[in-house]
Amino acid sequence: MHKFNNLDIYDVNDRNRRIKYMAIKNIYPNVITRRGDLVYDKDENLISIDEALVKTEYDKLLAEYDA
């Protein structure tokens, strides 16, 4: 199954949020929960993320999606 399966059913903003979450999960596989722009591990500990790394991964995933 394609990793972007069903993203076309969402509006652009929601799709972009979902791709951002995919980018975060790719970099930080211990992320379990997302609340807004905050992410947590299985014990509800806040995980500090590097936004520059997330942006790089996000751009890569978005390019794959648009291809």
C-alpha positions as CSV (number, residue, x, y, z in Angstrom):
1,M,0.0,0.0,0.0
2,H,1.3,3.5,-0.9
3,K,2.2,5.5,2.2
4,F,0.1,8.4,0.9
5,N,-3.0,6.3,0.5
6,N,-6.2,8.3,1.1
7,L,-4.5,11.7,1.6
8,D,-6.4,13.0,-1.5
9,I,-9.7,12.9,0.5
10,Y,-8.4,15.7,2.9
11,D,-8.3,19.4,2.2
12,V,-4.9,20.8,1.5
13,N,-4.3,22.1,5.1
14,D,-5.3,18.8,6.7
15,R,-3.2,16.9,4.1
16,N,-0.2,19.1,4.9
17,R,-0.6,18.5,8.7
18,R,-0.8,14.8,8.1
19,I,2.4,14.9,5.9
20,K,4.1,17.0,8.7
21,Y,3.1,14.3,11.2
22,M,4.5,11.6,8.9
23,A,7.8,13.6,8.7
24,I,7.9,13.8,12.5
25,K,7.3,10.1,12.8
26,N,10.0,9.3,10.3
27,I,12.6,11.3,12.3
28,Y,11.2,10.5,15.8
29,P,9.7,7.0,15.7
30,N,9.0,7.1,19.4
31,V,6.3,9.7,18.9
32,I,2.9,8.2,19.8
33,T,0.6,11.2,20.3
34,R,0.2,14.6,18.6
35,R,-1.7,17.5,20.0
36,G,-1.4,20.5,17.8
37,D,2.3,21.1,17.2
38,L,3.3,19.2,20.3
39,V,4.3,15.5,20.2
40,Y,4.6,12.9,23.0
41,D,6.0,9.5,23.6
42,K,4.1,6.5,25.0
43,D,4.5,7.8,28.5
44,E,3.1,11.2,27.6
45,N,6.6,12.8,27.9
46,L,6.9,15.8,25.6
47,I,9.4,15.3,22.8
48,S,11.4,18.2,21.7
49,I,11.7,18.3,17.9
50,D,14.1,20.0,15.6
51,E,11.9,22.0,13.2
52,A,14.7,22.3,10.6
53,L,14.9,18.5,10.4
54,V,11.2,18.2,10.2
55,K,11.0,20.8,7.5
56,T,13.6,18.9,5.4
57,E,11.7,15.6,5.8
58,Y,8.4,17.3,5.2
59,D,9.7,18.8,1.9
60,K,11.0,15.4,0.8
61,L,7.6,13.8,1.6
62,L,5.6,16.5,-0.1
63,A,7.8,16.2,-3.2
64,E,7.1,12.4,-3.2
65,Y,3.4,13.1,-2.8
66,D,3.3,15.6,-5.6
67,A,5.3,13.3,-8.0
